[in-house]
Amino acid sequence: MKTDLNMELMKNIADLYYNSNLTQSEIAHRYNISRPKVSRLLADARENGIVKIFIDGRNEISRFQEEQLLKRFPLKAVKVISVPHDDDQLALQITAQETARFFSGFFRPHDRIGISWGYTLYTMARYFPELSLDDISLYQIIGHIDNTSTRNHASEIIDLMGQRLHTQNAFIFPCPAVFDSPLILEMLLHDSKVKKLYESMLQCNKLIVSLAPSDTSCCLYRSGYINYSDLDLMNQCGSVGSICCHFIDQKGKLCDEGLDQRTLAIPLDVLREKEYLFAYVTSSEKVPVLYSALKAGYVNVLSIDSISARLLLEL
């Protein structure tokens, strides 16, 4: 029978070995134990379900999906990631790891990178490889929504990405995502520090955007910024979901001008101006809004799991 202490040790050692890429000898030295014991603990971690092994079955189907996506949508690049059908958490982990490696290949010195928030992007940030690139800056492109019941991981994402990219030029918006009125937001943007940050964010040449369905699972609803009536009204107007907190219809047009005027986020019409627009999807619920975002030109680099890719191609 495994004690809580042994289980915690297995988790820590598995994390160092599989996620941080430390060798068994390095882990043994860190914990002052023998290398064979590290090997046994890793085996125990697999037996206890702490570590789950998935053999990447990338094959002609994945390559065919990529080819079809490139033909159907105005994409600069796409990666379809093979995932298991019966383990959503493992599928998220695999997609996050592969997405981090895929997106990192597009980053260059002097980039101004804007990044949204959410648990999916937070998972990707945890696996992002370390890069040494000169004069890199990071900007949060949506205001905060953190409260006791809902977390968007905005600060954590910026902190993690800043560490991986070895930059101290990493900035967040210290204010809400949605305000009570457009006037309050307008007044805030007259503050010299907020205005400078907002204008710098607009100059980003690469953006990692977030997508959300138009239902009660979206962060704006769960955090209380919009209510069920707001969702119902937007859905009556044809909303398929949101991109960076902008609710859009099937043609990529705004569904609620009033809400949008109260939202602190990179403007929807600015997205198409950017060199690279990255999106990362590992949920079938986000496929409808992804479809519209692709058609409207709000995404041009896509990383997607194989299950969602199949659903996207069926639309």
C-alpha positions in Angstrom: 0.0 0.0 0.0 1.4 3.4 -1.0 1.5 6.1 1.6 0.6 9.7 0.8 4.3 10.6 1.1 5.4 7.9 -1.4 2.6 9.0 -3.8 3.8 12.6 -3.6 7.4 11.5 -4.2 6.3 9.5 -7.3 4.5 12.6 -8.6 7.5 14.8 -8.1 10.0 12.4 -9.7 7.7 11.7 -12.6 7.3 15.4 -13.2 11.0 16.0 -13.2 11.7 13.0 -15.5 8.9 13.4 -18.1 8.2 17.2 -18.0 11.5 18.8 -17.0 13.7 16.2 -18.8 16.0 15.5 -15.9 17.9 12.2 -16.1 17.4 9.5 -13.5 20.9 10.2 -12.2 20.1 13.9 -11.8 16.9 13.1 -9.9 18.8 10.6 -7.7 21.3 13.2 -6.8 18.6 15.8 -6.1 16.7 13.5 -3.7 19.9 11.7 -2.4 18.6 8.3 -3.4 19.9 5.6 -5.7 19.3 5.6 -9.4 17.6 2.2 -9.3 15.2 3.5 -6.7 14.3 6.4 -9.1 13.7 3.7 -11.8 11.4 1.8 -9.4 9.5 4.9 -8.5 8.9 5.7 -12.1 7.7 2.2 -12.7 5.4 2.6 -9.7 4.1 5.9 -11.1 3.1 4.2 -14.3 1.4 1.3 -12.4 -0.6 3.7 -10.2 -1.8 5.8 -13.1 0.3 8.9 -12.2 2.1 8.5 -15.6 0.1 7.5 -18.6 1.8 6.4 -21.8 0.3 7.3 -25.1 2.0 6.0 -28.3 1.7 8.8 -30.9 -0.1 7.1 -33.8 0.6 9.9 -36.2 -0.1 8.5 -39.6 -1.5 9.3 -43.0 -4.9 10.4 -41.4 -3.2 13.2 -39.5 -1.3 14.4 -42.5 -4.4 14.2 -44.6 -6.3 16.3 -42.1 -3.5 18.9 -42.2 -3.6 19.0 -46.0 -7.4 19.4 -46.0 -7.3 22.2 -43.4 -4.7 24.1 -45.4 -6.9 23.8 -48.5 -10.1 24.9 -46.8 -8.9 27.7 -44.6 -6.4 30.7 -45.0 -3.8 29.1 -42.8 -0.1 29.7 -42.8 0.6 26.5 -40.8 -1.3 23.8 -39.1 -0.5 20.9 -36.8 -2.9 18.0 -36.1 -2.0 16.1 -33.0 -3.0 12.5 -32.5 -4.8 12.0 -29.1 -6.6 9.1 -27.3 -10.4 9.0 -27.6 -11.0 7.9 -24.0 -9.0 10.2 -21.8 -9.7 13.9 -22.1 -7.0 15.0 -19.5 -4.3 13.0 -21.3 -5.5 14.4 -24.6 -5.1 17.9 -23.2 -1.6 17.2 -21.9 -0.4 15.7 -25.2 -1.9 18.6 -27.2 -0.4 21.2 -24.9 3.1 19.7 -25.1 3.0 19.4 -28.9 1.5 22.9 -29.3 4.2 24.5 -27.2 6.9 23.0 -29.4 5.0 23.9 -32.5 4.3 27.6 -31.6 7.8 28.1 -30.2 9.2 27.5 -33.7 7.6 30.8 -35.0 9.2 33.1 -32.3 12.0 35.4 -33.4 14.2 38.1 -31.8 12.5 41.4 -31.3 9.0 39.9 -31.4 6.2 41.6 -29.5 4.0 38.7 -28.5 0.4 39.1 -27.2 -1.2 36.3 -25.3 -4.7 35.7 -24.0 -5.6 33.6 -21.0 -7.5 30.5 -19.9 -6.7 27.0 -18.6 -5.9 25.6 -22.0 -3.2 28.3 -22.7 -2.0 27.9 -19.1 -1.4 24.2 -19.8 0.5 25.0 -22.9 2.7 27.6 -21.1 3.7 25.0 -18.6 5.3 23.0 -21.4 6.8 25.8 -23.4 10.5 25.2 -24.2 13.1 27.7 -23.1 14.3 30.0 -25.8 17.0 32.6 -25.8 15.8 35.4 -28.1 16.9 39.0 -27.9 14.5 41.8 -27.1 11.3 39.7 -26.7 8.3 41.3 -25.0 5.0 39.8 -23.8 1.7 41.4 -23.3 -1.6 40.2 -21.9 -4.3 41.1 -24.5 -7.4 40.9 -22.3 -8.2 42.2 -18.8 -8.5 40.0 -15.8 -11.5 38.0 -14.6 -10.0 36.2 -11.6 -12.2 35.8 -8.6 -12.8 33.2 -5.9 -14.9 31.0 -8.2 -13.2 31.5 -11.6 -9.5 31.6 -12.6 -8.2 32.6 -16.0 -4.5 32.1 -15.1 -3.6 35.4 -16.8 -0.7 36.3 -14.5 0.6 32.7 -14.3 0.7 32.5 -18.1 2.7 35.7 -18.5 5.0 34.7 -15.7 5.6 31.2 -17.1 6.1 32.5 -20.7 8.5 35.3 -19.4 10.6 32.6 -17.7 10.7 30.4 -20.7 11.6 33.3 -23.0 14.1 34.8 -20.5 12.5 38.2 -20.7 11.6 40.7 -18.0 9.5 42.6 -20.5 6.3 40.8 -19.6 3.2 42.9 -18.9 -0.4 42.3 -17.6 -3.5 44.5 -17.4 -4.2 45.2 -13.7 -7.9 45.8 -14.4 -11.1 43.9 -15.3 -12.0 42.4 -18.7 -15.5 43.9 -18.7 -16.7 47.2 -17.2 -20.1 48.4 -16.2 -20.1 51.1 -18.9 -18.0 52.2 -21.9 -17.4 55.5 -20.2 -15.6 53.8 -17.3 -13.4 51.9 -19.7 -12.7 55.1 -21.7 -11.7 56.9 -18.6 -9.3 54.1 -17.6 -7.6 54.2 -21.0 -6.8 57.9 -20.3 -4.6 56.9 -17.4 -1.1 57.4 -18.7 0.3 54.0 -17.6 -2.7 52.0 -18.8 -2.8 53.9 -22.0 0.9 53.2 -22.7 0.4 49.5 -21.9 -2.7 49.4 -24.2 -0.9 51.1 -27.1 2.1 48.8 -26.7 -0.2 45.8 -26.8 -1.7 47.0 -30.0 1.8 46.9 -31.6 2.2 43.2 -31.0 3.2 41.4 -34.2 2.2 37.9 -33.0 -0.9 36.9 -31.0 -1.9 33.7 -29.2 -5.7 34.1 -29.0 -8.3 32.3 -26.9 -11.6 30.8 -28.0 -14.7 30.0 -26.0 -18.1 28.6 -26.7 -21.2 30.8 -26.3 -22.7 29.0 -23.3 -22.5 28.8 -19.5 -19.0 27.2 -19.6 -17.4 30.5 -20.8 -15.3 32.4 -18.3 -17.2 35.6 -18.6 -20.4 33.9 -17.6 -18.9 31.9 -14.7 -17.2 35.0 -13.3 -20.5 37.0 -13.4 -19.6 39.5 -16.1 -22.4 38.4 -18.3 -25.6 36.5 -17.3 -27.9 33.9 -18.9 -30.0 36.6 -20.5 -26.9 38.1 -22.1 -26.0 34.7 -23.5 -29.5 34.1 -24.7 -29.6 37.4 -26.5 -26.3 36.8 -28.2 -27.3 33.3 -29.2 -30.5 34.7 -30.8 -28.2 37.0 -32.8 -26.3 33.9 -34.0 -23.3 33.8 -31.7 -21.1 30.8 -32.1 -18.7 31.8 -29.4 -16.0 34.3 -28.6 -12.4 35.1 -29.6 -10.5 37.1 -27.0 -13.9 37.9 -25.3 -15.4 39.2 -28.6 -18.6 37.2 -29.3 -19.0 36.6 -33.0 -21.5 35.0 -35.4 -20.8 32.5 -38.2 -19.4 35.2 -40.5 -17.1 36.5 -37.8 -19.1 39.6 -37.1 -19.7 41.0 -33.6 -23.0 39.9 -32.0 -23.2 42.5 -29.2 -21.7 45.9 -29.8 -22.8 47.1 -26.4 -20.8 44.4 -24.6 -17.9 44.9 -26.8 -17.7 48.6 -26.0 -17.3 47.6 -22.4 -14.6 45.0 -22.9 -10.9 45.5 -22.4 -9.3 43.4 -25.0 -7.4 43.7 -28.2 -10.0 45.0 -30.7 -11.4 42.4 -33.1 -10.6 44.5 -36.2 -6.9 44.7 -35.2 -6.5 40.9 -35.3 -6.4 40.6 -39.1 -3.5 43.1 -39.2 -1.1 40.8 -37.3 1.6 38.7 -38.9 0.7 35.6 -37.0 -2.5 34.6 -35.1 -2.1 31.4 -33.1 -5.0 29.3 -31.9 -4.8 26.0 -30.0 -7.9 23.8 -29.7 -8.4 20.6 -27.8 -12.2 20.6 -27.2 -15.0 19.8 -29.6 -17.1 22.6 -27.9 -14.8 25.2 -29.5 -14.9 23.9 -33.0 -17.9 26.1 -34.1 -16.2 29.3 -33.1 -12.9 28.1 -34.5 -14.6 27.5 -37.8 -15.9 31.1 -37.9 -12.6 32.6 -36.7 -10.7 30.7 -39.4 -13.1 31.8 -42.1 -12.9 35.5 -40.9 -9.1 35.5 -40.9 -8.8 35.8 -37.1 -6.5 32.7 -36.9 -3.7 31.7 -39.4 -1.6 29.3 -37.3 -3.6 26.4 -35.8 -2.7 23.5 -33.5 -5.6 21.1 -33.0 -6.2 17.6 -31.6 -7.1 14.9 -34.1 -10.7 14.5 -32.8 -11.5 18.2 -33.1 -9.8 18.4 -36.5 -12.2 15.7 -37.8 -15.2 17.6 -36.5 -13.9 20.9 -38.0 -13.5 19.3 -41.4 -17.1 18.0 -41.2 -18.5 21.5 -41.0 
